[in-house]
Amino acid sequence: MEADNVSDAFWHRGYVPLFPYEFDASDPKKVQEYCDKLTLFRQLAFKNPLHPGLSLNITIAPRKAASTNPNLFRSLPPFALQDGEYQLVLKTRYASLLPFPQPTWQDPFGEYSCPRQLACVEELVYNALQDIQGCTVPYFYGKHTLTLPNGEPTRVNLLEYIEGQTLAELHDMYPAHRTEPLEPRQYRELLKRLKHLYVPAMQGIHEINDRRVVLCDLEPENIMITPSASNQEFVDSYPNPLRMASCVIKCCRQHRNDVKKWAKKCLSPDLQPPVPIPL
């Protein structure tokens, strides 16, 4: 597996890094050879998949907690100090279990998801957001190369495991109300919670944008609400094309409009949607 260097990436329109494939997409023979190799790995993956109790050896470099505004940041878990037991998220993409690539002329819209691209862009993003890890985004413990049980080499990204619920799960605690209105008491209760979450969510988006990173997949499923913090965690940041961040209140139009009216009346202009993206 080739080493990953930022200098190898082609910067599409100057802001979206595109890392090269691990095969020559313009050569049908090379593409087929790569697919044949993935086919073998796929067969072996079904015979020897990832399973509970599997041991993987990874060396994590120690890091320090942020020195600014320490009260805003969660304490680094014990393993950041190379001590104790812990939980983390291991994000890996089995290339052999994803759709196989096609020659360039058979994939004119670039629908092939390259595992190298996914892992490398995420690494770039978290490195750019290093000073707000543990507050606005999870702690990131690097990109690593592992060999899976089927013998397939792969890139994995290690992230902090965050206790809490997603914004989507909060919405699901209330009856569906896209068409039928909520009972007045439930409506007021949810509106109060959404207002409470809105300000730190907008502040988090600003902090990310100020570091020239744009969240593309800004959905309730990708916003974690932590029980011990007043801010939200943004957990998915691929592929970050330039776009306008929209309001995170998506349970229904009426709630969204009510929150926007409240924000316009009570909050400063920089906390009102849409959040402008710095060029």
Number of C-alpha atoms within 10 A of each C-alpha: 10 6 6 15 9 13 9 12 16 14 13 10 9 7 14 15 21 19 20 15 12 14 15 14 20 12 12 14 13 15 19 17 12 18 19 14 12 19 16 14 22 20 13 16 19 11 11 13 13 13 8 6 6 9 9 9 7 10 9 15 10 10 12 9 16 19 9 10 7 11 11 15 18 16 14 15 17 11 14 18 13 13 9 9 8 11 11 15 14 14 13 19 17 18 22 22 14 14 12 17 21 19 16 16 11 11 12 10 8 12 11 14 13 20 19 21 19 19 21 22 21 20 21 15 21 21 14 15 22 15 17 21 20 20 22 25 26 21 26 20 22 17 21 15 14 16 12 19 18 17 13 19 15 19 21 22 20 19 20 19 14 19 11 15 15 21 22 18 15 17 18 11 9 14 12 13 16 13 8 8 13 15 10 9 9 13 15 13 11 19 18 13 11 20 17 13 18 22 18 17 23 23 17 20 24 21 15 21 19 14 15 17 24 24 22 17 17 18 18 18 16 17 22 24 23 15 12 9 14 14 24 28 23 25 19 18 21 18 19 19 17 17 12 15 20 17 19 19 24 16 20 14 13 15 20 17 13 14 20 19 13 13 18 14 11 11 13 9 11 12 19 22 16 13 19 15 17 13 8
